[in-house]
Amino acid sequence: MTLLESPLARHAGIAVPLVCGAMYPCSNLELVAAVSEAGGIGIVQPVTLAFVHKLALGDGLRRIRALTSKPIGMNALIEKSSRRYLERMRRWVDEALAEGVRFFVTSLGDPRWVADAAHAVGGVVYHDVTEAKWAAKGRDGGVDGLIAVNRDAGGHAGARDPRALLDELLPFGLPVVCAGGVGDAAGFVRALRMGYAGVQCGTRFIATPECDAAASYKAAILAAQAGDIVLSERITGVPLAVIDTPSIRRLGLHANALERWLLRNPRTKHAMRALLTVRSVWDLRRGARTDDSQLWQAGKSVAAIRSLEPAGEVVRTWAEAARAS
Ligand SMILES: Cc1cc2nc3c(=O)[nH]c(=O)nc-3n(C[C@H](O)[C@H](O)[C@H](O)COP(=O)(O)O)c2cc1C
């Protein structure tokens, strides 16, 4: 048995337990399809499809289907923000199931309704978590696996290092996938050897020809060291990992006293996060897709990413390294 034959590979029906994580605004159709076609699994981010590519979910999924017949997944951010958003997410999950998607990655909130809907047709749900408290919520909500988002991750990073987080999550008895800090084949093999059931990467897959992010963003990832990654609270209200640039410095890293109070108060925190997020949806999109802005989300895996590589090539070379080890 090789390191590749993991519970994640069995659950998702894939050959290589490597996930191209959902990315707002970087999960374009060609990237998702390329990772799946090579044997990993690409995760569709429905908000990216709707707001960046102006595509109805069904149309986007059918376009991916024209590029690959292999399994793909979908991200369901299920935070209790507004009723309208949650209703839309419920429709997206139903549409994805109707189009044959059987792998879901949930983040935030109670994943029970996604798990019930997916299980009814033989699907599985993996839940993004940063600590045991959220893993317990995921397990109680019936999820099939956990995605351990560590302190090195791009996007909304956790606080623990990969080893400590794995030790904290293994007692739940579910497969645990490593998210954060993996940028090369050696890192992939190390995570599998440590006991992870797979790896979810974001930053590595931005630096590929298939990702439609701006050339300046990809170049910044190739040039950055781990020390260039900072956490900013000023974008979505929760620490977001970004490359340290003059634009980020101007924005500042910390919420001001009023923002902090509004973000802590249970009565205002959801509205405040929603407000910041509405602003950042636009800012992040501009940052990722034009060369004139420097709002670039990335994780510490930048340290191991030194060249643009086709996404399928990443999956194949990492799988080869795992087979050989
Ligand atoms: C640009 C960017 C956008 C992201 N957007 C999302 C998202 O919309 N939903 C989500 O669940 N995770 C999101 N993530 C997290 C990734 O899916 C993945 O867990 C993370 O990138 C792993 O860390 P790495 O970047 O070091 O590989 C994002 C990450 C990045 C870099």
The ligand as an SDF file (V2000), in Angstrom:
LIG
                    3D

 31 33  0  0  0  0  0  0  0  0999 V2000
   -6.3640   33.2970   -2.5690 C   0  0  0  0  0  0  0  0  0  0  0  0
   -6.9920   32.3280   -1.6090 C   0  0  0  0  0  0  0  0  0  0  0  0
   -8.3660   32.3190   -1.4740 C   0  0  0  0  0  0  0  0  0  0  0  0
   -8.9970   31.3840   -0.6290 C   0  0  0  0  0  0  0  0  0  0  0  0
  -10.3700   31.3490   -0.5700 N   0  0  0  0  0  0  0  0  0  0  0  0
  -10.9850   30.3710    0.1370 C   0  0  0  0  0  0  0  0  0  0  0  0
  -12.3960   30.2320    0.0910 C   0  0  0  0  0  0  0  0  0  0  0  0
  -13.1030   30.9770   -0.5920 O   0  0  0  0  0  0  0  0  0  0  0  0
  -12.9690   29.2370    0.8200 N   0  0  0  0  0  0  0  0  0  0  0  0
  -12.2140   28.3770    1.5780 C   0  0  0  0  0  0  0  0  0  0  0  0
  -12.7820   27.4880    2.2320 O   0  0  0  0  0  0  0  0  0  0  0  0
  -10.8640   28.4730    1.6330 N   0  0  0  0  0  0  0  0  0  0  0  0
  -10.2340   29.4430    0.9200 C   0  0  0  0  0  0  0  0  0  0  0  0
   -8.8520   29.5130    0.9070 N   0  0  0  0  0  0  0  0  0  0  0  0
   -8.0630   28.4840    1.6140 C   0  0  0  0  0  0  0  0  0  0  0  0
   -7.6190   27.3470    0.6650 C   0  0  0  0  0  0  0  0  0  0  0  0
   -8.7220   26.6120    0.2010 O   0  0  0  0  0  0  0  0  0  0  0  0
   -6.5980   26.4000    1.3430 C   0  0  0  0  0  0  0  0  0  0  0  0
   -7.1430   25.8010    2.4870 O   0  0  0  0  0  0  0  0  0  0  0  0
   -5.3080   27.1380    1.7440 C   0  0  0  0  0  0  0  0  0  0  0  0
   -4.8930   27.9560    0.6700 O   0  0  0  0  0  0  0  0  0  0  0  0
   -4.1830   26.1710    2.0880 C   0  0  0  0  0  0  0  0  0  0  0  0
   -2.9920   26.8690    2.3700 O   0  0  0  0  0  0  0  0  0  0  0  0
   -1.8340   27.1580    1.2640 P   0  0  0  0  0  0  0  0  0  0  0  0
   -2.2640   28.3860    0.5700 O   0  0  0  0  0  0  0  0  0  0  0  0
   -0.6040   27.3220    2.0760 O   0  0  0  0  0  0  0  0  0  0  0  0
   -1.7510   25.9890    0.3430 O   0  0  0  0  0  0  0  0  0  0  0  0
   -8.2110   30.4690    0.1080 C   0  0  0  0  0  0  0  0  0  0  0  0
   -6.8070   30.5170   -0.0150 C   0  0  0  0  0  0  0  0  0  0  0  0
   -6.1940   31.4290   -0.8610 C   0  0  0  0  0  0  0  0  0  0  0  0
   -4.7000   31.4180   -0.9950 C   0  0  0  0  0  0  0  0  0  0  0  0
  1  2  1  0
  2  3  1  0
  2 30  2  0
  3  4  2  0
  4  5  1  0
  4 28  1  0
  5  6  2  0
  6  7  1  0
  6 13  1  0
  7  8  2  0
  7  9  1  0
  9 10  1  0
 10 11  2  0
 10 12  1  0
 12 13  2  0
 13 14  1  0
 14 15  1  0
 14 28  1  0
 15 16  1  0
 16 17  1  0
 16 18  1  0
 18 19  1  0
 18 20  1  0
 20 21  1  0
 20 22  1  0
 22 23  1  0
 23 24  1  0
 24 25  2  0
 24 26  1  0
 24 27  1  0
 28 29  2  0
 29 30  1  0
 30 31  1  0
M  END
$$$$
